[in-house]
Amino acid sequence: MKRTLPPRLLAFLFCCATSVAQIPTVWESRGIGGGGAMFAVSIDPANDKEFFAGCDMSELFHSTDGGEHYSVVSFLQANGNHHSTVRFTKVPGLLYTINYKMNGVLDHIVPAKSTDGGATWTMLAGTPDESEETMTIDVDFEHPERIIISTYGAIHASRDGGTTFKQIHAAANNGAGNVVGGVFFDNDRILVGTNDGLLESTDGGATFTVVPTTGIAANETIWSFAAGTDGSTTTCVCLTATSDVYVGHNPWEYDNFITNVYTMTLGPTRTWVRRSAIASGEHPMFCAMAWNNATTMYIGGNASDAPMIKRSTDGGATWTSVFLAANNANIATGWSGSGGDRQWSYGESVFTLAVAPRNAQVVMFGDYGFLHRSTDGGASWTQAYTEPATPHVAGQPTPRRASYKSIGLENTSCWSLCFPSRNTIFGCYTDIKGIISTDGGTQWSFDYTGHDANTMYQCVRDTNATLYAATSNIHDLYQSTRLADVPLNANDAMGKVIKSTDLGHTWTDVHVFGHPVYSIALDPNNERIAYASVVHSQQGGVYVTKDLDRAGASTWTRLPAPSRTEGHPACLVVLKNGNVLCTYSGRRVSGAPTFTQSSGCFLYDVATGTWKDISDPNMQWWTKDVIVDASDPTERTWYVAVFSGWGGPANGKGGLYRTTDAGGTWKKIFDADRVTSCTIDPENPDLIYATTEVEGLWYTLNGRSATPTWQRDLNFPFRQPERVYFDPFDHAQVWVTTAGNGLRLGRTGSSTNVSDGAQAVPFAITIAPQPATTWCRVIVQDPSIVVSAIVLRNDSGVEMMRTVEDVVDIRGIPSGMYSLEIYSSGRRIAQRFVPIVR
């Protein structure tokens, strides 16, 4: 006989399934702003407030309000980097750029165009060789069909919007390649400044010739070039160098690189005039001008360990420093500046310099961490990367430990999160060390002491709200660039475990290992016992202490190494029975193309003091996180994330693997090239998020099935999410950390906050399975909470049963929607709903 559920129950089940399975439609940018290197700023000639900027962490940032807010182009469309300058045109929506499309689909660096203002991008049809990196792209704003691109050894021009290209110049020196320092479009005249000299076209790009010029010393070549005209006079400016001028010379390699600054007024003769623009200790790298101004020009670089901007308003005859870093004389700063949480030395030097093409008063630059903008020709400057809670005033020291709100320019790596209390969140970062929020993640600060390492990798909380963190001065552990013994075997004074007893505001050393510490885990049965992953090919491994409560006096002992491993431990999980799960991540011999077979997943038996290799064969090269399924009361369901390697046997191994028998057998349930981690929804074990290296955020709504169906979250704009966290105080808030785009917050729209006077506690409660048939289990993910009673009520509030057991026998309960109330010490601390279906 076919059974049908009452309409009321069907409706409730539908709403319940919809809410718990809901995926956020918007992922808000959260964090403190800035922190990563910025490149390729370009300003719209038609609107000085609109600009794009690239980042070496792959973002292509876009602002339409002068840097007060930012969005990020979806990684599925375009990725930014050093040369991803966006070129505007007079045609509404028509843009061009260089697309670093590293998303697992097309890993080539190619010229691309957008016809919808940057929402979608396609490679130019006439790209000469898509396997060769495009180094520069320039487009005539007034004549968008005219495009000039350069590769390492050649310069190409198009006169049909990129449908076809022809080569207009080949590098004179194959060792240096073809450096294009800048392009100037002026009606049918086009000037291209290169290390081989000045190229000119007078017929709209149909033909080009190398223009004979004088004045520049024979041993100097052009590195950066710009020009401007007032209609009657055209002036050019360039920076020259005598050595190391080659394609790919990095802007941070500024020390003693540029030799001279030259200007030239175009006329019957072409003579460069050397200018006295560079004083002792100044290191310019870039020059820039507005198209419609022949007298105002700027150069940018480094001076006195800070960014430097100098301006000339008389065609280069005299120069004045206009970015006055000392005491922030004319700069309204963010969190970096004289006296601030970071000094000007963090930004260090100009990596990109842009002048509004039709307004010489609007100037922008990017450096090692930030963007700054001027609208009055450099007389005053404003930071353009964060929103201070209290605006900072120029001419005064930058306040320390102030609060800031993200405006969308999040450009550094956050590896993990910790939730010490309801409103306190601590973010573990690279380069900016870590940030803390005390208002639930809206505003952030550096309001802490005692944590001075470059990177905090993980922070965990014990039942007394004491925090323990793993730190190192070596960043990006187990990413592609941090797998070899060099630099991971270097002495690391910041390779520590540290602790805080005031929710992350004050940190003290627990133990200094002298090598990077990647992970820390507490024993849920005895929090005096803790484990740490210490990285070193000989001295690394898993260390244990049994007297963590002694803090700096605690004793740490290295456990015997699991078979095959070579000192690269990664993720640690201590099971309820006291045994330890640990992954070992990738290792490559320095200079060798292949991985060593020393990775995998291992189980430590505390009773015997031995490790068991439970790895699937595909885990032996480059394994990442291990995750224990909290909805499995037996703790035998685990997930392991695996990266594919390169150069040999490690190829093609990536994916997400699951075991339901404690490592006896494994099955790949998500076939992706590189999976970092996964997270199971504490309210619905069928909803699982998976993070990847370059393919974005994925999820499945049938995670417990034998073969889950996975979907990419098209609303998540960044290619490399790292880990997903459900706020333990409100499961409707989903946090995602990223390798390069800071933090993002999504909301499911279904709050699970504790209410009706229930006590707020920092743990998650899961009810499984849902729907329930004969029994359900109440899983409290905090061993310090002693459950005194569990009460089952029907939808009218009538008590149906009461128990102290975490497994609730519901065989005598009819179908319907019920609530489970959880009590501790006689006080109701939480309420959850569970549908019972026969």
MARVEXDO-516083 format. One line per 4 residues: number of its first residue (from 1); for each residue x, y, z of C-alpha. Coordinates in steps of 0.2 Angstrom, whole numbers, m for minus. Example, Ala and Ser with C-alpha at 12.3 -4.5 7.8 and 13.67 -1.06 7.14 Angstrom:
1) 62 m22 39  68 m5 36
# end
This chain:
1) 0 0 0  7 17 m5  8 29 10  6 48 7
5) 11 61 20  m1 74 26  m1 90 16  5 100 31
9) 20 88 34  24 88 15  24 107 15  35 108 30
13) 47 95 24  49 105 7  52 121 17  65 112 28
17) 74 104 13  74 121 4  82 130 19  95 117 24
21) 100 115 6  100 133 1  116 139 m6  121 157 m4
25) 117 168 m19  129 182 m14  146 180 m7  151 196 2
29) 169 201 3  175 203 21  191 207 29  203 222 32
33) 207 226 14  224 226 5  239 216 9  243 209 m9
37) 253 216 m23  243 227 m35  247 229 m54  240 235 m70
41) 229 250 m65  219 258 m79  207 272 m78  192 275 m90
45) 196 290 m101  177 294 m101  175 293 m82  189 296 m70
49) 181 286 m56  180 270 m65  196 259 m66  202 241 m66
53) 217 234 m57  225 217 m57  233 207 m43  246 193 m44
57) 234 182 m34  223 182 m50  209 195 m46  204 208 m59
61) 196 221 m47  184 234 m54  178 250 m46  166 263 m53
65) 166 275 m38  184 280 m37  190 266 m26  177 267 m13
69) 170 250 m17  176 235 m28  169 220 m37  179 205 m44
73) 177 199 m62  172 180 m61  188 169 m63  178 159 m75
77) 179 174 m87  195 183 m83  210 182 m71  222 196 m68
81) 240 198 m65  256 209 m69  250 214 m86  231 213 m86
85) 229 231 m90  211 234 m95  209 245 m110  194 256 m112
89) 186 262 m128  173 274 m133  161 260 m138  150 257 m123
93) 154 240 m114  169 237 m126  185 233 m116  201 224 m119
97) 214 215 m108  226 201 m106  217 186 m98  227 175 m86
101) 214 162 m88  222 149 m75  205 140 m71  209 123 m77
105) 201 126 m94  213 137 m104  229 140 m95  236 152 m108
109) 239 171 m106  230 179 m120  223 195 m127  204 196 m124
113) 189 207 m126  173 211 m117  157 218 m125  147 219 m109
117) 158 230 m98  169 216 m91  156 203 m86  161 191 m99
121) 177 189 m109  183 180 m125  200 178 m133  203 188 m148
125) 200 178 m164  216 184 m172  228 180 m157  244 175 m166
129) 249 161 m155  238 157 m140  252 146 m132  264 161 m131
133) 261 173 m117  255 190 m121  265 203 m112  256 220 m116
137) 240 226 m124  236 244 m130  220 250 m138  216 266 m147
141) 201 273 m137  194 283 m151  197 269 m164  195 253 m155
145) 199 243 m170  217 248 m168  226 236 m156  244 233 m152
149) 250 218 m142  267 211 m138  274 194 m134  292 190 m129
153) 300 192 m146  287 202 m157  275 216 m158  259 214 m167
157) 246 226 m173  227 224 m178  216 236 m187  200 226 m186
161) 197 224 m168  208 209 m166  201 198 m179  218 198 m188
165) 235 204 m182  251 207 m192  269 207 m185  276 225 m185
169) 292 222 m175  304 208 m170  315 209 m155  333 214 m160
173) 340 204 m145  332 187 m142  340 187 m125  331 203 m119
177) 315 201 m129  304 215 m134  300 227 m120  285 238 m124
181) 286 252 m111  271 261 m117  260 266 m132  252 283 m137
185) 238 285 m149  235 302 m157  224 301 m172  234 292 m186
189) 250 294 m176  255 279 m165  271 279 m154  277 263 m146
193) 292 265 m134  302 249 m134  320 244 m129  324 243 m147
197) 319 262 m149  304 272 m154  292 264 m166  280 276 m176
201) 266 275 m187  258 290 m196  245 280 m205  234 273 m191
205) 244 257 m189  246 251 m207  265 253 m206  278 256 m193
209) 296 262 m193  309 263 m180  311 282 m178  330 288 m178
213) 332 298 m162  347 306 m153  351 310 m135  349 294 m126
217) 366 286 m122  371 272 m133  372 259 m118  354 264 m112
221) 337 257 m118  320 262 m115  310 253 m101  295 264 m98
225) 287 276 m110  272 289 m110  267 304 m121  254 318 m121
229) 248 332 m132  239 348 m131  235 348 m149  250 358 m155
233) 264 351 m144  267 332 m141  279 328 m127  286 311 m123
237) 295 304 m107  304 288 m104  315 279 m91  330 271 m97
241) 342 257 m90  359 251 m95  357 232 m90  344 219 m85
245) 331 227 m98  322 211 m103  304 205 m104  298 200 m87
249) 310 211 m77  299 213 m61  295 230 m54  301 225 m36
253) 319 223 m44  320 242 m44  337 244 m35  349 254 m46
257) 339 248 m61  334 264 m70  348 275 m75  340 291 m82
261) 324 301 m86  322 308 m103  309 319 m112  307 324 m130
265) 296 336 m139  291 329 m156  297 340 m170  307 340 m186
269) 321 332 m176  319 319 m163  331 323 m148  329 316 m131
273) 334 328 m117  341 320 m101  332 327 m85  338 329 m67
277) 324 319 m60  332 306 m50  340 311 m33  351 300 m23
281) 342 285 m15  327 286 m28  323 272 m39  309 276 m52
285) 302 261 m62  287 269 m72  282 285 m80  264 291 m85
289) 255 306 m93  238 311 m98  235 310 m116  229 328 m117
293) 242 336 m107  260 339 m115  268 347 m99  262 337 m84
297) 271 320 m81  274 308 m67  287 295 m62  285 282 m48
301) 295 269 m39  304 268 m22  313 280 m11  318 278 7
305) 310 261 9  293 269 4  283 271 m13  289 287 m22
309) 279 298 m34  287 313 m43  278 326 m54  284 338 m67
313) 272 352 m73  284 360 m85  288 346 m97  301 338 m87
317) 312 353 m83  309 352 m65  302 338 m53  294 338 m36
321) 291 324 m24  272 323 m22  269 307 m12  276 313 5
325) 277 297 16  286 305 30  273 307 44  259 304 31
329) 261 323 26  249 323 12  241 306 13  225 300 21
333) 230 282 25  222 266 28  231 253 41  248 255 32
337) 257 271 34  269 281 45  266 275 63  253 262 57
341) 250 243 59  262 242 44  274 255 39  276 262 22
345) 290 249 19  276 236 17  270 244 1  288 248 m3
349) 288 253 m21  276 258 m35  272 242 m46  259 251 m57
353) 256 270 m61  241 277 m70  235 294 m75  218 297 m80
357) 220 299 m99  210 315 m100  214 322 m83  232 324 m77
361) 225 328 m60  219 310 m57  234 298 m52  234 281 m45
365) 247 268 m40  248 251 m33  262 243 m23  266 227 m13
369) 249 229 m4  238 243 m8  231 256 m20  232 275 m18
373) 223 289 m27  225 307 m30  213 319 m38  223 335 m37
377) 239 331 m46  247 323 m31  245 337 m19  235 325 m8
381) 232 307 m8  219 295 m1  221 276 2  209 266 m9
385) 209 249 m1  199 249 15  186 259 25  192 265 42
389) 180 265 56  187 283 59  194 292 44  213 295 46
393) 219 313 43  234 317 33  249 324 42  246 313 57
397) 253 296 62  242 281 56  233 275 72  237 257 77
401) 225 244 80  211 253 73  195 245 65  192 243 46
405) 179 237 35  181 228 18  177 238 2  180 223 m9
409) 199 224 m12  204 208 m3  220 203 m11  229 191 1
413) 228 173 8  217 168 23  220 150 27  208 147 41
417) 196 154 54  192 152 72  177 158 82  182 161 100
421) 165 168 105  149 173 97  155 190 90  174 186 89
425) 182 179 74  201 177 71  207 175 53  223 166 50
429) 233 175 36  249 175 26  259 191 25  247 201 36
433) 248 188 49  231 188 56  215 199 59  202 200 72
437) 184 205 72  174 208 88  157 212 79  154 196 70
441) 165 199 55  160 216 49  175 226 55  192 219 57
445) 208 225 65  226 220 71  221 223 89  232 209 96
449) 250 207 102  262 192 103  259 185 85  273 192 74
453) 275 178 62  272 181 43  258 167 43  246 159 55
457) 240 143 47  227 137 60  219 142 76  209 131 87
461) 198 134 103  197 123 118  182 121 130  188 136 141
465) 190 148 126  209 147 126  216 148 108  231 139 101
469) 238 143 84  251 136 72  263 149 64  278 151 53
473) 288 164 44  287 153 28  271 157 19  261 147 7
477) 265 130 14  260 115 2  255 126 m12  264 123 m29
481) 279 135 m24  282 128 m7  285 109 m9  304 107 m10
485) 316 106 4  322 124 0  315 134 8  304 123 19
489) 320 116 28  326 134 33  327 138 51  311 147 56
493) 311 157 72  293 159 70  289 141 68  279 140 84
497) 263 135 94  256 151 102  241 153 114  229 166 119
501) 217 167 134  208 183 130  200 178 113  215 182 102
505) 220 199 108  236 193 117  247 179 112  261 170 121
509) 273 156 115  269 138 120  283 130 110  296 136 98
513) 300 122 86  312 132 74  303 125 59  286 129 51
517) 270 123 61  256 120 49  242 112 60  237 109 79
521) 224 98 86  218 95 104  212 78 111  194 80 114
525) 195 68 129  210 77 137  214 94 132  231 93 140
529) 236 83 125  239 91 109  247 87 92  257 98 80
533) 262 96 62  280 102 61  288 104 43  306 98 39
537) 312 84 28  322 76 42  317 85 58  298 87 54
541) 284 76 59  270 75 71  274 81 89  264 78 104
545) 263 86 122  253 79 137  255 94 147  249 108 136
549) 242 117 152  260 121 157  261 132 141  279 138 139
553) 285 124 150  276 110 141  286 96 134  284 91 116
557) 290 74 109  291 69 90  281 53 86  289 40 76
561) 287 44 57  274 35 47  281 24 33  286 32 17
565) 284 50 24  298 63 23  293 76 36  279 86 27
569) 264 83 39  248 93 36  231 91 43  228 83 60
573) 212 77 68  210 68 85  196 56 86  185 53 101
577) 194 37 105  211 47 106  218 40 89  225 53 77
581) 222 55 59  235 65 49  238 69 31  256 71 24
585) 257 83 10  267 85 m6  286 85 m7  298 88 m21
589) 316 86 m22  324 104 m26  327 105 m44  318 89 m48
593) 303 88 m59  294 74 m49  286 72 m32  292 60 m19
597) 280 46 m14  279 52 4  261 59 5  245 51 11
601) 233 48 25  239 39 41  231 33 57  240 34 74
605) 235 21 87  239 29 104  238 12 113  252 4 102
609) 261 20 97  261 15 79  255 22 63  245 13 50
613) 246 19 31  228 20 26  231 29 10  222 26 m6
617) 236 24 m19  231 41 m27  235 50 m10  254 45 m10
621) 260 61 m20  251 77 m14  237 75 m1  229 90 8
625) 215 90 21  206 75 30  189 78 37  179 68 49
629) 160 67 46  152 73 62  135 65 57  143 48 58
633) 142 43 77  155 29 74  167 41 67  172 29 53
637) 167 41 38  181 52 33  185 63 18  202 66 11
641) 206 80 m2  220 76 m15  229 87 m28  236 81 m44
645) 254 84 m46  265 86 m62  280 78 m71  277 60 m68
649) 267 48 m57  258 61 m47  248 67 m63  230 64 m63
653) 227 59 m45  217 73 m38  199 73 m31  189 70 m15
657) 190 53 m8  178 45 5  179 30 16  165 23 27
661) 175 10 35  189 20 44  201 19 29  199 1 24
665) 192 6 7  191 23 m2  181 29 m16  183 45 m26
669) 167 55 m25  172 71 m33  184 70 m49  193 87 m49
673) 211 90 m53  215 98 m36  204 98 m21  210 106 m5
677) 196 103 8  178 99 11  165 104 24  148 96 28
681) 133 106 33  130 103 51  112 104 48  111 93 33
685) 124 80 30  119 79 12  126 96 8  144 96 6
689) 156 110 0  172 106 m9  186 119 m12  198 118 m27
693) 215 126 m32  209 134 m48  191 128 m52  182 138 m38
697) 169 132 m25  159 116 m28  144 108 m18  133 93 m18
701) 116 91 m12  116 72 m11  133 70 m2  128 54 7
705) 124 45 m10  136 32 m17  140 44 m31  136 62 m26
709) 132 75 m40  143 90 m39  139 108 m45  151 123 m47
713) 145 138 m37  144 151 m51  141 165 m39  158 162 m30
717) 169 173 m40  187 168 m35  196 153 m41  205 146 m26
721) 194 144 m10  203 136 4  191 131 17  172 133 21
725) 166 136 39  148 137 46  147 150 60  145 139 75
729) 133 152 83  123 154 67  124 140 54  115 152 41
733) 132 161 40  144 152 29  162 158 28  175 154 15
737) 193 157 16  204 159 0  221 159 m6  222 177 m12
741) 205 184 m10  204 185 9  187 181 16  169 179 9
745) 153 177 18  137 169 12  120 168 20  108 154 17
749) 93 165 23  88 152 36  95 157 53  99 144 66
753) 103 156 80  99 150 97  83 160 103  69 161 116
757) 81 164 130  92 149 126  110 151 131  122 156 117
761) 136 143 116  150 142 104  147 124 97  137 116 83
765) 123 104 86  118 92 72  103 80 71  105 65 60
769) 98 57 50  85 69 43  71 64 40  72 51 54
773) 63 34 54  67 24 70  80 34 79  90 50 78
777) 106 56 86  110 72 94  128 77 90  135 91 101
781) 152 96 95  159 102 111  165 89 124  163 102 138
785) 144 103 136  135 90 147  118 87 141  106 85 155
789) 90 81 145  84 80 127  65 84 125  55 79 109
793) 40 90 106  27 89 92  22 104 82  9 109 95
797) 22 110 109  17 94 118  31 85 125  32 67 117
801) 47 60 126  62 65 137  79 56 138  97 59 143
805) 103 48 129  111 56 113  103 42 103  84 45 103
809) 73 30 100  57 37 90  50 20 85  34 24 94
813) 32 42 88  20 45 73  25 54 57  26 73 58
817) 37 88 62  45 88 79  57 99 89  71 93 99
821) 76 104 114  93 101 121  96 106 140  112 108 150
825) 112 110 169  93 112 168  94 126 155  88 125 137
829) 103 129 126  97 125 109  82 119 98  82 109 82
833) 69 102 71  68 85 64  55 77 52  49 59 57
837) 44 49 42  37 31 42
# end
